[in-house]
Amino acid sequence: MDADSNQILEAVKRSLKPEEINSSCIYWHKKPRFHGETISNGPQTLVVPFDGTLVFVDLAPRMNWAHPCLYIFIDSTAAKTEVIEASLPPGIASSDENYIILFRYGKIPPNDHYFNVFDK
């Protein structure tokens, strides 16, 4: 069974502090990820710990890179998560139809491609 968006939202909420959610932009790359796969984000390479999906948390959305961010790997049932600290975003284009925003500063946005971090 693959996790649905509500299960992913709940897994994110379990993985982050409320203040992190309220000050971040949180993105989900819905493309399935597989155990052992690698994801490059500049000089860092992340290894997918289990089959599932990837959530990216921009902890300071209005700053230039490199600044603290998080990667949350969520298993295919949304029961298990692993959080990894980083300082660069993934190499995923916002035009990728699998890349959506889950939270903008603690709120669910009006549409899942509402990427402009400066809009209120």
VENMOJO-V580733 format. One record per residue. SS is DSSP state (@ for helix, = for strand, . for the rest). PHI is phi in whole degrees, 0 to 359 (999 if undefined). D_FIRST is the distance of its C-alpha to the first C-alpha in whole Angstrom. Layout:
SS;PHI;D_FIRST / SS;PHI;D_FIRST
This chain:
.;999;0 / .;264;4 / .;290;7 / .;266;9 / @;298;13 / @;294;14 / @;293;12 / @;295;13 / @;302;16 / @;295;16 / @;296;15 / @;297;18 / @;299;21 / @;289;20 / @;269;21 / .;239;24 / .;282;27 / @;306;28 / @;293;31 / @;292;29 / @;296;27 / @;290;30 / .;249;32 / .;243;29 / =;249;27 / =;239;23 / =;243;21 / =;241;18 / =;261;17 / =;291;14 / =;300;15 / =;300;12 / =;245;14 / .;237;14 / .;313;16 / .;90;20 / .;298;20 / =;247;23 / =;233;23 / =;263;27 / =;220;29 / .;75;32 / .;283;34 / =;266;30 / =;240;28 / =;258;24 / =;252;22 / .;294;18 / .;281;18 / .;196;14 / .;298;11 / =;167;10 / =;213;12 / =;236;16 / =;240;18 / =;249;22 / =;243;24 / =;272;28 / .;284;30 / .;217;33 / .;300;32 / .;264;36 / .;258;37 / .;286;38 / .;278;36 / .;260;36 / .;216;35 / .;300;32 / =;212;29 / =;227;25 / =;245;22 / =;244;19 / =;270;16 / =;237;13 / =;292;10 / .;295;7 / .;254;6 / .;65;10 / .;271;11 / .;240;14 / =;228;16 / =;222;19 / =;256;22 / =;236;24 / =;279;28 / =;208;29 / .;225;32 / .;225;31 / .;284;28 / .;286;26 / .;277;27 / .;240;25 / .;286;27 / .;296;27 / .;281;27 / .;296;24 / .;297;22 / .;276;18 / =;259;20 / =;230;21 / =;260;22 / =;266;21 / =;224;24 / =;237;28 / .;53;30 / .;86;28 / =;239;27 / .;283;25 / .;288;26 / .;293;28 / .;213;26 / .;277;23 / .;236;26 / .;275;28 / .;273;29 / .;294;33 / .;286;33 / .;267;37 / .;291;36 / .;270;36
